[in-house]
Amino acid sequence: MRPTEFTDEAIISAGDELLKSGRKVTGFGLRNLLGGGKSTRLKDVWDAHVASKETVQLAPELELPVDLAEVVASTAKELGEKLTALAITMNTQAVKAAERRVVDVQRASSELREQTDRELADASDAVDDLERTLEDQKSAYVSVQATLKETSEAGQRVAVELATMRERNATLEDALAKANDQIRQLMSAAESAKDMATAQTLEMGALRDRLQTTGDAITEGQRVIELLRADLAECRQQGATALDAAHSSVAALESDLRHAREEADTRIQELKRTCDQALAREAEAQKQASLMQGQLAATERHCAELMAAIKESTGRQAVPATQPKTTVATKKTKGTKRGDDQPG
């Protein structure tokens, strides 16, 4: 069976009890008092405790002789004065170095601030120029859009006029067809009048033959002939008048149709030229619009780059500005420490 383990405090307490009872401390005595444990370990723990107590109890300190104490005091005083002078010199040099560093940092910060201000002014001028250019391009874009709208409206008007001219041409062609029909009708009437005149001439011949057989019939025949001649002359005159009117109407219609066709052809050519010009302007406007959109995109990218450069310059300016304050604070702290070290 493994022996029971005891703590060092319990072993030391058991050894103190053995000493109080006037007995010598041994491994077996500690084991009997504790009721178990390994005697060698118990003795080792006690011996270590006794050795530590002997090491702690030092011999009483002896005072130095008077002459040696005086030498030590004078040496300590001189050494303190030298250390104080050395500390003052080092502090002075450190303060001067810090002041020079503060001046250098302030000068660099001032130069950087002036450079940043110049860059900001240049960037502001560039941004103003870009904004004016952007406004001009926007105005030109609006003008191009208005031109496109006007061109589209002109194209619509041209289409309406073309449709109107086509309707008018169709109306004139219908009128020409009706005039041709009327001419054919008049020519047919003239042919009928000629046939009637021929029939009347034959009838007059028959009447002449009959008038030759009787005298009374001659007078009547002459009267009838005169009437027939008058009717024939009237029919001829009416036919000639109608034919002249038909020819005049046809000529007027042909002239109107010719003028209308010429006017329509001229107007169609003008409308075609207008359409071509409108298409050319529209293509040019679309090209300008595309170019303006590209320029707007480039301008916006340039503005974004300028703003990023301005922010970066502002950030670089803010970083050095904090360094002099830290150095001054360090200087003040060192000055305060020096004041505390010096005697009042």
C-alpha angles and dihedrals in degrees: 000000000000113000118251115262119229129194122250091247092056092048092048091048090051091050091051090052091052090051092049090052089054097249130126117253113247135163093249092046090054090047093051092047094047094040097234146006135107111299095215093053091046091052092047092053091050093048091050089051092051092047092051091052091051091050092050094050100078127184116269115267119256123220120243120247117263097248092046090047090052092050091048091048094049092045091049090049093051091044091050091050091049091047090049092049090046091050091048091050093047091047091049092050091046091050091049091048089048091049091050090048090048090051091048092047092047091049091048090046091049092049091046090048091050091047090047091049090051091047090048091050091048091046090048091051090047091049090049090050091048091048091051090047089048091051091048091049090048090051091048089048091051089048091050090049089051090049090050090050092049090047091051091049090048089051090051090050090049090051090050091049090048090052090048092050091049091051090048091049090050089049091050091048089051090049090049090050090050090048090052089051090050090049090051090049091049091048089050089050090049090052089050089050090051090050090050091049090050091049091049091049090053089047090051089051090052090048091051089053090052092045090057090063097052133030097212090053090054093063091046090045092052090050091049090046091052090049091047090047090050090048090047092049090048091048090048091047092048091047092048091046092048091046092049090048090049092049091047091048091047091048091048092047091047090049091047090046091048092048090044091050091046091047090046091048091048092047091046090052090048091047090048090051090047091049091048091049091046091050090048091049090047091051090047091047091050089049091050090046090053091048091048091050089051090048091048090051091048090047092051091049090049091050090050091050091049092049090049090049090049091050091047091049090048090051092050089050092050094053099059091040090069096050099071090052091054091048092048090049089052089049091051091048091051091047090051092050091049090051090051093049094050116082117255 
